[in-house]
Amino acid sequence: MPRNQSMSGACIRKLLICGVLGVASMVARTLVAADPVDLGGVTEKHEMIPMRDGVKLSAYIYTPPGEGPWPVLLEQRYANSNDPNTRKSFAKLASGGYVTVLANFRGSQLSEGVWRGYRALAWGEQKDGYDLVEWLAKQPWSTGKIGTFGSSQAGFAQNFLAVTQPPHLKAQYMIDTGLSLFHEGYRIGGVTRPERFKSLDKVARVPEHNRELLAEWFRHPTYDSYWADEDCTRFYDKMNVPCFTVGSWYDFMCVGSVDSYVGRQHRGGPGSLGTQQLLIGPWLHGRFKETNKSNEMEYPENAKFAMDAHMLRWFDFHLKGINNGVTQEPTVRYYVMGALGEAGAPGNVWKTAADWPIASRPTPYFLHADKSLSTNASSSEDASVNWKADPLHPAPIPTIAFPGAKDAREFEKHPDVRTFTTDVLADAVEWTGKIQAELYVSSDARDTDFIVRISDVYPDGRSILIMDYVRRARYRDGYEREVFMQPGQIYKVAFDVGWLSQIFNKGHRIRVTVASTGAPFYEPNPNTGEPLTIDFPTNPVVANNTLHVNKNNASRILAPVIPAK
């Protein structure tokens, strides 16, 4: 949008809302399947399962042919349970000799009760996940051995469930998971996501319940006891079952996947310690199906991973006692991404490790006023870079979820985006591990955002985005309190950008991009420092932001470099 063209608060809301309509369309609610589906001899039944307070949760149960009893596989989600492809996938799992169950959260779809998000699954008065597991264990068609699986929302649900320790839960399998809604859902880097969560009106059986929940969230702008009551990282010691965890490099929730593995593996209960496995591939969020394509990037065939087949092997061992060797496989498997379409380029291979993270050499890459990025620190006394954060004219990140594996040049062209790029690499460089940002910033606003992105720049100029993350300035000293900026004062804003494993090939360049807006992916900061509201405020201001790149305030990226052999 041209800089001289204004955008009203209503317009910015429309921009943000348009991105969630596709998500909302997935959650239409019907009790009876709209169309007959061939389930290959598997029996499909709808059941309302009672919880301890009398509320009943909607569940679709798929029973294999033949005589039971069978072990049970459970997925909990708030999204639609009645999609034909979903029903077919559950029937396929059932044909492997399991009763498979798809249950909806309290207050979502056809489930009774008040919609409470993940809170009803936690360790308070309501323990819906626990009650589901124990009800399933008591059914005549059940062996009493229950496994759980699923991605994203269903990954969150599994971590919440594990903390409650249902006696009949024996193993889990999660993809692209999270542990804390505050950190990994609602306030990514401190940035609120009201427009995204408004879309859950379509999920809630009573849409007003979702708005009430959002209002409740806004009454807790910091990480306080309210949010701690939904933070699974506080209770790794109560997680007591083996879990196979899958992460995706192009997913910001890779952080949650890694943290879940590490926490359970090293701080979990007796049944969890040393029993975890981790797999990270070059995928987007929630890729349960076998694939080697992520947005614009198509990796070699070896990037595919047959998750359905592997998941059944995992549960065959833990729920059926079949000694198939799955637990003797490497503890950690990760895909080292490399250049595509370049003969002889290093990378694009699977590697294994005994644990995560692997050893690396933390290496600072300094940002310079001439737009360069190098391992040499600046000698300047006062060099800096400036831009505006205009919430009514945001730089475009035209998605609501997972923008990586795409050419980022359009975003980088925006007048309020700054790029820092290395010289052409004479040799390949591998980064495997956690990326950290240390920015020295100032502003004339009380609050603003800082976005950091990492890209692999090909010889043809494409800037392929690998990862990005954001930090809201008011939370620079932690999420437990809001500390606003004083005009002109320099502050250190340090945060984790995320995990990656990437070999930047010789002839390529490494790019770091810094900005303060990126909508609708990041909902704009009004920059006023006033309390945040569900609806975009009517009085936003333009922030004039400065990134300091000198020897006294050396903004930099800390990269996990793997030394060349």
C-alpha angles and dihedrals in degrees: 000000000000115000093237093056114092125220121207125220087253091055094050089050089053090050091053096041095051090065094059099049092086091053092047092053090066096067108066110147125228131152099207120051110258094220134023112255127200104240096177098244095317115133117233120203133171115221135180104217118205122233126206092269094049096258112134124220123212115242136172112213123201117197123192121232118265134039122324166189100153136176114257133236116201132194121186119200143147096220126094115302096190104065111127094231091050091051091049092050092052091048090051091054090048090055086064089070103273136112102235121204131193112194128181124224120258110284095011127112106333097342115117126234134051118315108248103161111225095339093089089056095055135086100281130096090304117059103171096162091051092049092049092052094048093046090051091049091057098052118110092238092054129089088207093249112117130189126184131209144167145106137264106342088022090049091055089048092054094054091049089048094049091057091058091056104216105199095231097050105108108167144356139210118196136177126200095349138179137208107194125038091204095055102031105028124019102024107031103188087345093302112131122232106200097143092052092049093046085069088069087075083088091053097050116087085221107033093203088065090065092052090049089052091050090051089051090052091052090055086066107053094162134052098271135148090290092063094036087062087066099041113109093188087078091063110043087129089065093054102096111168137081114264134187108211126197122197132185123218093216093053123088086212088069082093090063092046093052093044091050092053095044095045095048095041096051107020103027131111122279093275091050104044111102094354100095129103129195132202124181122185140175095269144119126248120305098002099166092155124078108266144147097193126092115178106297095352122087112189126199119283090261089072090072117100121190097225097172093055093043092048091055090051089051092052094039087064099041100037103027101030094235109160097222098147096247093131092052092061119105114294092227129028121179135174116233105213120216141172116305125222094019117114113234094009111156120241133034089116136117118246132186134218138183091232144349137293102032121217115279140161112252103226126186118226109194125214115226135199092240089063093255127135119207145147089247117095121233120262092200120116098211112006116151143162125222138201141152130255103210111176092194093052103036125176107256125254095165101205139068095218140039108344098184133112089050137106105267099192094108090058091044091055093063111114092235097052123090126203131198117193136184124232115266106292114249090196135022116269125204123209113188119165139029123345116214130191126210110187127178107206145166134186143180088230129081092232137013141150134254120204122193123194132184120209139178107225112210123211089254090060100257111145104207110200113226101172145345139184140175141218125200109221095227088064097046091114093047138298094267093082142018116239115181127212127253115223113266096003116129117234133184112233110189126175145147113264094193146258128306144158110205136151110209102209124227109270090036128099132220117231133197116194124197126191141144101223135044114159143224090007090055112032107229122261111235086215093218099108090228121137111288119247136201091245121054108264122251095223108056119156134211113250121211104213130193129199112202115218107174138110093269095045104027110181109205149158120237108217127192099232118192108215115241114253 
